[in-house]
Structure formats: C-alpha cells, structure tokens
Amino acid sequence: MASVFLSYSREDRERIQPLAAALERAGHEVWWDRHIEGGEEFAGAIEEHLESADVVVVAWTCTSVKSAWVRDEAAAGRDGHRLVPLTLDGCMPPLGFRQYQTIDLTSWSGRAGSRALEPLRSAIEKAASRATGDKAAGSPKPIRPPHAAFSRRAAVAASIALMLLLGGALLYSRVFASDQISPKVELSRFAIVSAGLAPELPNLISQEVLAAFGAENAVAVMTAGPDGSGRGAPFVMDGSISRTGPIMRYAVNLRSRRSGVVLWSETYERDAADALAPKQAAVQASQIVRCGLWGAAAHKRRMSDQALSMYLKWCNEHWSGSGDETAELDAARAVTASVPDFSFGWSARALAAVPLALETTSADAKQLAKEAEDAARKSIELDDQNPEGYMALAGLLPLNRYDEREKLLKKAISVRRLECGCERLSYGDFLASVGRMEEAAEQYERGHAKMPLAPFSNIRLAHALYATGRHEEADRVLAEITELWPDASDVQLLKVKSAFWTKRYDDALAALRSPELHLARQQRDALVATFEALKGAGSERRVEAVSLLVHCASDPKRTDRLIVGALAALRDDTAALVAAQRLIASRGHRYADVLFEPNLAMARHSPAYAALVNRLGLPGYWRSTGQAPDICRDPGRPSFCGVA
C-alpha cells in the first residue's frame, strides 16, 4: 500500500474527511494536515510529508483552485510524477494542471466501498508503482530548501518566474492569443410587456434561470451588480413576459454583447395558472444556452454570430425539438457547412444521424449510417477530446460488439466532460444493457449532477434505483421530478412502470387516465387491464390483459419496455421473453436492459432466457471482461452464470 499526501482547501474539510477515511480503509497511509501534532512547525511538517509521500492526491474544487498552497503541493506531485488529481465539484483545475486526467468524484456519496472510488484506487496504485520504481532506480530526491520554514509564496513566485522565462511564448499562444469565446452570460432584465402582470415576475424568472444554470458548471451565468460586476460577459440573456387571455408567454433571448445580434430566441407558452411555468422555461432555456456556448467555447477560434446562431439552432432541436425527425440533422448539416473545422458541429451531425440510421427501414439507412460515421470520425480528427464523436461511433456498432462499444464510451468519459453529463448517461445505458445495473446507477448519478432539473437525467436515475431495489431513493427522485414536470409524459410513464415494483397500482391507473400520457389506445387499454388484473380483478381480466399485451408486442410501433414488464408481472414468462426479443431486435441494444429488470426474475431460470442472452452474445462479453451481470451475484442466480 502507498503513503498518500492529501492536498485540499480548508473550506472543503467536511468533504475530505470521508475521502481520507476511505483511503485509509483501503490500506493506504494517508497524511493530511489534521495529523500535525500540537506545537509542530506547520510549514515544515507539510514539506516533510509532501516530500516523503509516494502519491500526492489533490482534491480540486472551486475553492482549492484559488489556493496557492494547494497549487504548490500539486506542483510538487506533478514534478515528482506522483500527482493524482480529482475533482469534488466539477471545477476545472488551474492552468498547468489541465493536461492531467482528473478523476470525477462529483457524485460520490461518501461511502467507502463505492465503485465510484475504483478509478482513484487504480490511479494511486499506478502512481505508487512509479514512485517505487524511481526509488529503486536511484532517482535523486528533491533538494530541500536550507530553511525548514521555506516560504510557499516564494516557491510559487519562483515557479511563475521560471514559467515566464521558459514557457512564456507557449503560455501566450495558448491563453492570451486565443480567440476562443468565453462561455459566460450576463443575466439581464426580463421586461413585462402586458398590463396587469405581477411586478415580481421578472425577478422570479431571473432567480429560476440562475438556479437552472447552477453555480459550478463550465457555462457561467452572472447578474450585473451596481458596481458593474458581471458586465464583462460576452453574452447577454434577457427576455420578456406577456399574457394573451389564459396563456402566458416567456420569451428568452441570447445576444452577443459585442454586436448586439440576437443569437437565439425562444418563446415558452404556458397556462397562466401554471405556477411552475417560470421554472420550466428557465430549465429548458438553460439547456440550450449551455449546449451552444459550451460547444462553441471548445472551438479553436471565435465563431461568427451567424455560425453560433446555427449551432444554437441545432441545440434547440436536440433538446426541445420541432417534431420533425430530420430537422435536427438539417440544422447540424448547416453548422458543418458554415464552420467546416468545428469539431462539435460534426459530432452534432453524427449524433443527429445515428438514430435515423438505426430506426429507418428505408434505403437511406446505409447512407445515413455512413454520414454518421464519417461525421463522428471528422469530429475526432479535429478534436480528439470531443466525447460526442466517440459516443456516436459507439451508437453505430452492431448489437454484439460489446467490448468495442464499452471502450468507445469509456473513452468518451475520459476526455472533455460534456456540460449535460450525457457521456455518463450513455455509459450508464450501456452498463444497464449488459446487466451491470448498480454501476449504471452510479453513472446516472454523475450525469444527473450536471443536469439535476432535467427530466431525462432524473428518469434514468430513478429507473436504475428502482431496478436495484433502492426504492426509497427512487421514490424521492421521482417525486422531485414529478413536482417540477407533472405533465411530462416520460415522468408519467415511469410512474406507471414503477408500480410493477412498488405495487402502487392505483397510482399507475391514475397516470394511465391522463390525456398527457403519450400512449396509443391499444397500449393504454392493455396496461389498464394489466393493473386491474394485478389488483385482483379475476382470471378473465388477466387473460384479456395478456392477449392485449401480446398483440402490442407483435407490433414494432406498439411494443416497449412497459409491455415486456407487464407480461412479466402477469407471470407469462414465455410471452415476456418473446416480447423482449422482438423489442431488442426492433429498437436496438440499449433495450436489452429489460432482461435484467426485477420482473423477469422468474423467467431467468428458463432455457428460453439462457438461449436469448446467448443469442445476444452476452456471456462472451461477460467472460472476456470478467464483469458478470448483477443477477449473477444473487443467491438464486441463473444457471448460465456458471459460464459467464
């Protein structure tokens, strides 16, 4: 085991204590400044332990990046090839440390046995091995200053001077000569343009926008103070609030401060009695603005207003959509035509083409697949730190190429982190599809941390929590997202599906009666019959429900996870497995997660289940990676686990 020096900011002490305890529990000898004995000279004690440690673990946060002490300790670890950086809140490391892969612990729960700590444990072992090798090879120890209380400030000043002397030109070319945009937005006033509206509405929606953007993301929003602070942001977000009859309209604009051009504008219409309208409009607008400015900020040069407006149009289609299946792809094509060297324009094109290539049955499928692959590879060629390119390539792979898909998705989460956390969600989807649902839940938690108010991240997280038996946590997530998006169809669908596990059949039936629920009449009737049968309506109702469900399962447009789950809940395992096979064949590999849901527990012992997972090539993947599915850890595990 290694001797570990833990560098952190004093303001983060409460978050560091469980981390230190977890590392000690793993067998490491951990030193942090709480170990200083009474009367011991502070600077000398730190330097002594910093010099002798095998590994220097640095916890970057929005507080610690401002600390000269932490930067100095990190530099000692870096220069001695002992640095293991991590982030506790997603804040970007300071200059000089951004080229090192930073371990993301933003969603770590503080539990010592969490799998979220595995990358940290692995990195410490590797760093400790390097340190041991250097010592064995007789590498000279760093020369300690003649005075034990050597000034840290002097050390920082010396480091800066050396950097200016030896690398000034490089620093200038990377920072000062860069024409990249800064993803900062000043939040300006929302004007009331209709008589009779509450005067506090502008302030209310401004506060909702600030909350939707969050405090620790790459795209920062700020308010302009009386002293002019915040007015240096290159973009301005404003809007208006109006009312026509029973309809409220919240218009949101993004402008370029330099030119005054409106880069993006959208109007959100809500019922005047809807108290959630300001929050919902703020969340939706923040998703689009964060998407556009984050991607544009990664471009090597400043984009024109016209090009940025085109990219924001793609973000608008990607996040809210017009309902036209090709509108998103057309918007991305316009971006690549306007800015052919923009990596995120090409990855946008790839992401838009992938679902069309997989879902269409027309002769265009092969052409769309080629367009998606070419665009993904072009995005990586222009910027190999673009995670979207790797995600698109993973989405194009055939069903049984699990190893390749996982490598691409791991690559996606190892490079630049997306503002939406989508790379984590995509990897979580993969893990769920191969039965590693507990790990999937951890990935969903990390993705959820980036977009905590969005329906898509909450739905994935709640579903995984239900599937792993963490019902109380899942209930809490579902309740919170239902409170914000009570009419969202996907939220209501999860409420229906969760009833299979929670036995809240009346809640499911109430949701099925909602006109907002996007279900075909055949699906709705089949599910109503299912829950009435589960409530004890009699064998005739059960037979009717199974018949209706089987009919839905035979139609690629009507089958989904709910239909499979309903058949399993009614204990018709044969029909459930046939429906699962058809679903995966028609919708793709991501839908294989249905095989590992709790409802199919009894079906897993049937030869048909083993035949299905073999047909999908899953046992070969489990053997080659040594990663068996969660169900193989159960006491009554299926027979195929012996070869998995």
C-alpha positions in Angstrom: 0.0 0.0 0.0 1.1 3.6 -0.6 1.8 6.6 1.6 -0.6 9.3 0.4 -0.4 13.0 0.9 -3.9 14.5 0.6 -3.9 18.2 -0.6 -7.1 20.2 -0.2 -8.6 23.5 0.8 -9.5 24.0 4.4 -13.1 25.1 3.3 -13.6 21.6 2.0 -12.6 19.8 5.2 -16.0 18.1 5.7 -15.9 16.6 2.2 -12.3 15.5 2.6 -12.7 13.6 5.9 -14.7 10.7 4.4 -12.3 10.6 1.5 -9.3 10.2 3.8 -11.2 7.6 5.8 -11.9 5.6 2.6 -8.3 5.7 1.5 -7.2 4.5 5.0 -9.7 1.7 4.8 -8.2 0.6 1.5 -4.9 0.2 3.4 -3.1 3.4 2.5 -1.2 5.5 4.9 -2.9 8.9 4.5 -1.5 12.2 5.7 -3.4 15.4 5.7 -2.8 18.5 7.9 -5.1 17.3 10.7 -2.3 14.9 11.6 0.0 17.8 12.6 1.0 17.4 16.3 0.5 20.2 18.7 3.4 22.6 18.6 4.7 21.1 15.4 6.0 23.6 12.9 3.3 23.9 10.3 5.2 24.5 7.0 8.0 22.2 8.0 5.6 19.3 8.8 3.8 19.7 5.5 7.0 19.8 3.4 8.4 16.7 5.2 5.3 14.6 4.5 4.9 16.1 1.0 8.5 15.1 0.2 8.3 11.6 1.5 4.8 10.6 0.2 4.6 8.0 -2.6 1.5 9.7 -4.0 0.1 13.3 -3.9 -3.7 13.2 -4.2 -5.1 16.7 -4.9 -8.8 17.5 -4.4 -9.7 20.3 -6.9 -12.7 22.3 -6.0 -13.8 25.9 -6.9 -12.2 26.8 -3.5 -9.0 24.9 -3.8 -8.1 26.1 -7.3 -7.7 29.5 -5.7 -5.3 28.3 -3.0 -1.6 28.9 -3.6 -0.9 26.2 -1.0 -2.8 23.6 -2.9 -1.3 24.6 -6.3 2.2 24.4 -4.7 1.5 20.9 -3.3 0.0 19.8 -6.7 3.1 21.1 -8.5 5.3 19.0 -6.2 3.3 16.0 -7.0 3.4 16.8 -10.7 7.1 17.4 -10.9 7.8 14.2 -9.0 5.4 12.2 -11.2 3.3 11.4 -8.2 0.2 13.5 -8.9 -3.3 12.0 -8.7 -5.8 14.8 -9.2 -9.5 14.5 -8.5 -12.5 16.9 -8.5 -15.2 17.0 -5.9 -17.4 19.6 -7.6 -16.5 19.6 -11.3 -14.5 22.8 -11.1 -11.8 23.0 -13.8 -8.2 22.7 -12.5 -5.9 25.8 -12.7 -3.6 26.3 -15.6 -0.6 24.0 -15.5 -2.8 21.0 -14.4 -5.5 20.7 -17.1 -3.5 18.3 -19.2 -3.8 15.6 -16.5 -6.8 13.3 -16.4 -8.8 14.4 -13.4 -10.9 11.7 -11.6 -14.5 12.8 -11.2 -15.9 12.3 -7.7 -18.7 14.9 -8.0 -21.4 12.3 -7.4 -19.5 10.2 -4.9 -21.8 9.6 -1.9 -19.1 9.4 0.7 -19.4 5.6 1.0 -16.0 3.9 1.4 -17.0 0.8 -0.6 -18.5 2.7 -3.5 -17.4 1.7 -7.0 -17.0 5.4 -7.8 -13.7 5.2 -6.0 -12.3 2.5 -8.2 -10.6 4.9 -10.7 -9.0 6.7 -7.7 -7.7 3.4 -6.2 -6.3 2.3 -9.5 -4.6 5.7 -10.1 -3.0 5.6 -6.7 -1.6 2.1 -7.3 -0.1 3.2 -10.6 1.4 6.3 -9.1 2.8 4.4 -6.2 4.4 1.8 -8.5 6.1 4.6 -10.4 7.4 6.1 -7.2 8.7 2.8 -6.0 10.4 2.2 -9.4 12.0 5.6 -9.3 13.4 4.9 -5.8 14.7 1.5 -6.8 16.4 3.1 -9.8 18.2 5.5 -7.6 16.3 8.7 -8.7 17.7 11.6 -6.7 15.4 13.1 -4.0 14.3 16.7 -4.5 16.6 19.1 -2.8 15.0 20.6 0.2 15.4 24.3 0.9 18.0 25.2 3.5 15.4 26.7 5.8 12.6 24.3 7.1 10.1 27.2 7.0 10.8 27.9 3.3 8.1 30.3 2.2 5.4 28.8 0.0 4.7 32.2 -1.5 8.4 32.4 -2.6 8.1 28.9 -4.1 5.0 29.9 -6.1 6.7 33.1 -7.2 9.8 31.2 -8.3 7.6 28.7 -10.3 5.8 31.6 -12.0 9.1 33.3 -12.9 10.5 30.1 -14.3 7.4 29.5 -16.3 7.6 33.1 -17.7 11.2 32.6 -18.6 11.0 29.2 -20.3 7.4 28.9 -21.5 6.2 32.5 -21.9 5.7 32.2 -25.6 3.7 29.0 -25.2 1.5 30.5 -22.5 0.8 33.5 -24.7 -0.1 31.4 -27.6 -2.5 29.2 -25.5 -4.1 31.9 -23.5 -3.6 35.5 -24.4 -3.5 35.0 -28.2 -6.6 32.7 -28.1 -9.7 34.0 -29.8 -11.9 31.4 -28.3 -15.2 32.6 -26.8 -15.6 32.7 -23.0 -18.8 30.8 -22.0 -20.1 33.5 -19.7 -23.5 35.1 -19.7 -24.8 38.2 -18.0 -28.4 37.8 -16.9 -30.2 41.0 -17.8 -33.8 42.1 -17.1 -37.0 40.3 -18.3 -39.4 43.0 -19.3 -43.2 42.9 -18.6 -45.0 43.8 -21.8 -48.6 43.1 -20.8 -50.6 45.1 -18.3 -51.8 43.6 -15.1 -48.9 41.1 -14.6 -47.3 40.7 -11.1 -44.3 43.1 -10.8 -42.2 40.4 -9.1 -42.3 38.1 -12.2 -39.1 39.4 -13.8 -37.1 38.8 -10.6 -38.7 35.3 -10.2 -37.7 34.1 -13.6 -34.2 35.6 -13.2 -33.8 33.6 -10.0 -35.0 30.5 -11.8 -32.5 31.0 -14.6 -29.7 31.3 -12.1 -30.8 28.1 -10.3 -31.1 26.2 -13.7 -27.6 27.1 -14.7 -26.1 26.1 -11.4 -23.0 27.5 -9.7 -20.3 25.1 -10.7 -20.7 24.4 -14.4 -18.5 25.5 -17.3 -21.1 27.8 -18.7 -21.5 30.5 -16.1 -24.3 33.0 -15.7 -24.0 36.1 -13.6 -26.0 39.1 -12.7 -24.8 42.7 -13.2 -24.2 44.3 -9.9 -24.5 48.1 -9.2 -20.7 48.3 -9.4 -20.8 46.9 -13.0 -19.6 43.5 -12.0 -20.8 40.8 -14.4 -20.8 43.2 -17.3 -17.7 41.7 -18.8 -19.6 38.6 -20.0 -19.5 38.3 -23.8 -23.2 37.2 -23.9 -26.4 38.7 -22.5 -29.5 36.8 -21.7 -32.8 38.7 -21.4 -36.4 38.4 -22.4 -40.0 39.4 -21.9 -43.1 38.2 -20.1 -46.6 38.7 -21.7 -50.1 37.4 -21.4 -52.8 36.8 -24.0 -56.0 35.6 -22.5 -55.3 32.4 -20.4 -51.8 32.0 -22.0 -48.5 33.3 -20.5 -45.6 33.7 -22.8 -42.0 33.7 -21.5 -39.6 34.9 -24.3 -35.9 34.2 -23.7 -33.1 35.7 -25.8 -29.4 35.3 -26.0 -27.5 38.2 -27.5 -23.9 38.9 -28.4 -22.6 41.8 -26.3 -20.1 42.8 -29.0 -22.5 43.0 -31.9 -25.9 43.2 -30.2 -27.2 40.4 -32.5 -29.8 38.0 -31.1 -28.2 34.6 -31.5 -31.1 32.6 -30.2 -34.6 33.2 -29.1 -37.5 31.0 -27.9 -40.9 31.6 -26.5 -42.4 29.2 -24.0 -46.2 29.2 -23.7 -47.9 28.1 -20.5 -51.3 28.3 -18.9 -51.5 31.5 -16.8 -52.5 29.4 -13.8 -49.3 27.2 -14.0 -47.1 28.2 -11.1 -44.3 26.0 -12.5 -44.0 27.9 -15.8 -41.1 30.2 -14.9 -39.0 27.3 -13.6 -39.8 25.1 -16.6 -39.0 27.9 -19.1 -35.7 28.6 -17.2 -34.6 24.9 -17.2 -35.4 24.5 -20.9 -33.6 27.7 -21.9 -30.6 26.9 -19.8 -30.2 23.5 -21.5 -30.0 25.1 -25.0 -27.7 28.0 -24.0 -25.3 25.7 -22.1 -25.2 23.4 -25.1 -24.4 26.1 -27.5 -21.9 28.1 -25.6 -20.1 25.1 -24.2 -19.6 23.6 -27.6 -18.6 26.9 -29.2 -16.1 27.6 -26.4 -14.2 24.4 -27.4 -13.7 25.7 -30.9 -10.1 26.9 -31.6 -11.3 30.3 -32.8 -14.2 32.6 -32.2 -17.3 31.6 -34.2 -19.2 34.3 -36.2 -22.6 35.3 -34.9 -24.2 33.6 -37.9 -22.3 30.3 -37.2 -23.0 30.4 -33.4 -26.7 31.1 -34.1 -26.8 28.0 -36.4 -25.2 25.8 -33.7 -27.7 27.1 -31.1 -30.5 26.2 -33.6 -29.1 22.6 -33.5 -29.0 22.7 -29.7 -32.6 23.9 -29.7 -33.7 20.9 -32.0 -31.6 18.5 -30.0 -33.0 19.5 -26.6 -36.5 20.6 -27.4 -37.2 19.5 -31.0 -39.7 20.5 -33.5 -41.2 17.1 -34.0 -39.6 16.8 -37.5 -37.3 13.8 -37.5 -34.8 15.4 -39.9 -34.8 18.9 -38.5 -32.0 18.2 -36.1 -29.9 16.7 -38.8 -30.6 19.5 -41.2 -29.6 22.0 -38.5 -26.3 20.1 -37.9 -25.5 20.0 -41.6 -25.9 23.8 -41.8 -23.4 24.1 -39.0 -20.7 21.9 -40.7 -21.2 23.8 -44.0 -20.7 27.1 -42.2 -17.8 26.1 -40.0 -16.1 23.0 -41.5 -13.3 22.9 -38.9 -15.7 23.0 -35.9 -15.5 19.6 -34.1 -18.7 19.9 -32.2 -20.6 20.8 -35.4 -19.5 17.4 -36.9 -20.3 15.5 -33.7 -23.7 17.2 -33.7 -24.3 15.9 -37.2 -23.2 12.4 -36.1 -25.5 12.4 -33.1 -28.4 13.5 -35.2 -27.8 10.9 -37.9 -27.3 7.9 -35.7 -30.9 7.4 -34.5 -32.2 8.0 -38.0 -29.8 5.4 -39.4 -30.8 2.8 -36.8 -34.6 3.4 -36.9 -35.3 3.9 -40.6 -36.2 1.0 -42.8 -35.7 2.9 -46.0 -32.9 2.6 -48.5 -31.4 5.7 -46.8 -30.4 3.8 -43.7 -26.9 2.8 -45.1 -26.3 6.3 -46.4 -27.3 7.8 -43.0 -25.1 5.4 -41.1 -22.1 6.3 -43.4 -22.8 10.0 -42.8 -22.9 9.5 -39.1 -19.7 7.5 -39.0 -17.9 10.0 -41.3 -19.1 12.9 -39.2 -18.0 11.2 -35.9 -14.5 10.5 -37.3 -14.2 14.0 -38.6 -15.1 15.4 -35.2 -12.4 13.3 -33.5 -9.9 14.2 -36.2 -10.5 17.9 -35.5 -10.5 17.5 -31.7 -9.7 14.1 -30.1 -11.0 15.4 -26.7 -14.6 15.6 -28.1 -16.6 12.9 -26.3 -19.6 13.2 -28.7 -17.6 11.7 -31.5 -16.8 8.6 -29.5 -20.4 8.3 -28.3 -21.7 8.5 -31.9 -19.3 5.7 -33.0 -20.4 3.6 -30.1 -24.1 4.0 -31.1 -23.4 2.8 -34.6 -21.8 -0.5 -33.6 -23.8 -3.8 -34.2 -25.5 -5.3 -31.2 -22.9 -8.0 -30.3 -19.8 -5.8 -30.3 -20.0 -5.0 -26.6 -16.2 -4.7 -26.0 -15.7 -2.1 -28.7 -18.8 -0.1 -27.6 -17.6 -0.1 -24.0 -14.1 1.1 -25.0 -15.6 3.9 -27.0 -17.9 5.0 -24.2 -15.1 4.8 -21.6 -13.0 7.0 -24.0 -15.9 9.5 -24.1 -15.9 9.8 -20.3 -12.1 10.1 -20.1 -11.8 13.2 -22.3 -13.6 16.6 -22.1 -16.7 16.4 -19.9 -19.9 17.5 -21.5 -22.0 20.2 -20.0 -25.0 18.0 -19.9 -23.3 14.9 -18.4 -24.5 12.9 -21.4 -21.4 10.9 -21.7 -22.1 9.5 -18.3 -25.7 8.8 -19.2 -24.6 7.0 -22.4 -22.2 4.8 -20.5 -24.9 4.1 -17.9 -27.2 3.0 -20.7 -24.6 0.6 -21.9 -24.0 -0.8 -18.4 -27.7 -1.3 -17.9 -27.9 -3.2 -21.3 -25.3 -5.7 -20.1 -26.8 -6.3 -16.7 -24.4 -4.1 -14.7 -27.3 -2.0 -13.2 -25.6 -1.0 -10.0 -22.7 0.5 -11.9 -25.2 2.1 -14.3 -26.9 3.8 -11.3 -23.5 5.4 -10.4 -23.0 6.7 -13.9 -26.6 8.1 -13.9 -25.9 9.8 -10.6 -22.8 11.5 -12.1 -24.8 12.6 -15.2 -27.7 13.8 -13.1 -25.3 16.1 -11.1 -24.8 18.1 -14.3 -28.5 18.5 -15.1 -30.3 17.9 -11.9 -33.5 19.6 -13.0 -33.9 17.9 -16.4 -36.4 15.1 -16.8 -34.1 12.8 -18.9 -31.4 12.6 -16.2 -33.9 12.1 -13.4 -35.8 9.4 -15.2 -32.7 7.3 -15.9 -31.5 7.6 -12.3 -34.9 6.8 -10.8 -35.4 3.8 -13.1 -31.9 2.4 -12.1 -32.6 2.9 -8.4 -35.9 1.0 -8.7 -34.2 -1.8 -10.6 -31.5 -2.2 -8.0 -34.0 -2.3 -5.1 -33.3 1.3 -3.8 -37.0 2.1 -3.8 -36.9 5.0 -1.2 -34.2 6.8 -3.1 -36.0 6.2 -6.4 -39.3 7.5 -4.9 -37.6 10.6 -3.8 -36.1 11.3 -7.2 -39.4 10.6 -9.0 -41.3 12.8 -6.5 -39.0 15.7 -7.1 -39.1 15.5 -10.9 -42.9 15.0 -10.8 -43.2 18.2 -8.8 -41.3 20.1 -11.5 -42.6 18.3 -14.6 -46.0 16.8 -13.5 -47.3 16.6 -17.1 -44.2 15.3 -18.8 -45.1 12.0 -20.5 -41.8 10.2 -19.7 -42.3 11.1 -16.0 -45.8 9.7 -16.0 -44.6 6.6 -17.9 -42.0 5.9 -15.2 -44.7 6.3 -12.5 -46.7 3.6 -14.4 -43.8 1.3 -14.7 -42.5 1.7 -11.2 -45.9 0.3 -10.0 -44.7 -3.1 -11.1 -42.1 -2.9 -8.3 -43.8 -0.7 -5.7 -47.3 -2.3 -6.1 -48.9 1.2 -6.3 -51.4 0.0 -8.8 -53.9 2.9 -8.2 -51.2 5.5 -8.9 -50.5 3.7 -12.2 -54.1 3.6 -13.2 -54.5 7.3 -12.4 -51.5 8.1 -14.6 -52.9 5.9 -17.4 -56.0 8.0 -17.4 -54.0 11.2 -18.0 -54.6 12.7 -21.5 -51.0 14.0 -21.4 -49.6 10.4 -21.4 -48.2 9.6 -24.9 -49.5 6.1 -25.3 -51.5 4.5 -28.2 -55.0 3.4 -27.3 -54.0 -0.3 -27.6 -51.1 0.2 -25.2 -53.2 2.1 -22.7 -56.0 -0.4 -22.8 -53.6 -3.3 -22.3 -51.9 -1.7 -19.3 -55.2 -0.7 -17.7 -56.2 -4.3 -18.0 -52.9 -5.4 -16.5 -53.1 -3.3 -13.4 -56.7 -4.2 -12.8 -55.7 -7.9 -13.0 -52.8 -7.3 -10.6 -55.3 -5.7 -8.2 -57.3 -9.0 -8.2 -59.9 -8.3 -10.8 -60.1 -12.0 -11.7 -58.6 -14.5 -14.1 -60.8 -13.4 -17.1 -59.3 -9.9 -16.8 -55.8 -11.4 -16.6 -56.4 -13.5 -19.8 -57.7 -10.3 -21.5 -54.7 -8.3 -20.4 -52.2 -10.9 -21.7 -54.0 -11.1 -25.0 -53.9 -7.3 -25.4 -50.2 -7.1 -24.4 -49.2 -9.9 -26.8 -50.9 -8.0 -29.6 -48.9 -4.9 -28.7 -45.7 -6.8 -28.5 -46.2 -8.1 -32.1 -46.3 -4.6 -33.5 -42.8 -2.8 -33.5 -44.6 0.5 -33.1 -46.6 -0.6 -30.0 -44.0 -2.6 -28.1 -41.8 -1.2 -25.5 -40.3 -1.9 -22.0 -43.7 -1.4 -20.4 -45.3 -4.1 -22.5 -42.5 -6.6 -21.6 -42.6 -5.6 -17.9 -46.4 -6.0 -17.9 -46.2 -9.6 -19.3 -43.6 -10.5 -16.8 -45.7 -9.0 -13.9 -48.6 -11.2 -15.0 -46.2 -14.2 -14.8 -46.4 -15.1 -18.5 -42.6 -15.6 -18.8 -42.8 -17.1 -22.3 -44.7 -14.2 -23.8 -42.4 -11.7 -21.9 -39.3 -13.3 -23.3 -40.7 -13.3 -26.9 -41.7 -9.7 -26.4 -38.2 -8.8 -25.1 -36.5 -10.5 -28.1 -38.7 -8.6 -30.5 -38.1 -5.3 -28.7 -34.4 -5.6 -28.8 -34.4 -6.7 -32.4 -36.5 -3.7 -33.5 -35.2 -1.0 -31.2 -31.5 -1.8 -30.6 -29.0 -2.9 -28.0 -30.0 -0.3 -25.4 -33.3 -2.1 -24.8 -31.5 -5.2 -23.6 -31.7 -3.7 -20.1 -35.3 -5.0 -19.9 -33.8 -8.5 -19.5 -32.3 -7.5 -16.1 -35.3 -5.8 -14.6 -36.8 -7.4 -11.4 -40.0 -8.5 -13.1 -38.1 -11.1 -15.1 -36.5 -12.8 -12.1 -38.5 -16.0 -12.5 -38.0 -16.1 -16.3 -34.2 -16.1 -15.9 -34.2 -19.8 -14.9 -35.9 -20.9 -18.1 -33.9 -22.3 -21.1 -35.5 -19.6 -23.3 -33.9 -16.9 -21.2 -30.4 -18.6 -21.4 -30.9 -19.0 -25.2 -31.8 -15.3 -25.6 -28.8 -14.0 -23.7 -26.6 -16.4 -25.7 -28.1 -15.2 -28.9 -27.3 -11.7 -27.9 -23.6 -12.7 -27.3 -23.7 -11.5 -23.6 -21.9 -14.5 -22.0 -18.9 -14.0 -24.3 -18.7 -10.3 -23.2 -19.1 -11.2 -19.5 -16.3 -13.8 -19.8 -13.9 -11.6 -21.8 -14.2 -8.7 -19.4 -14.6 -10.6 -16.2 -17.7 -8.4 -15.5 -20.7 -10.6 -14.8 -24.1 -9.1 -14.5 -25.6 -8.1 -11.1 -28.0 -11.1 -11.3 -25.1 -13.5 -11.1 -24.4 -12.3 -7.6 -27.8 -13.3 -6.3 -28.1 -16.4 -4.2 -30.6 -18.0 -6.7 -28.5 -17.0 -9.7 -29.4 -18.4 -13.1 -27.5 -21.5 -14.4 -25.8 -19.6 -17.2 -23.8 -17.6 -14.6 -21.5 -20.6 -14.3 -20.1 -19.8 -17.7 -20.4 -16.1 -17.5 
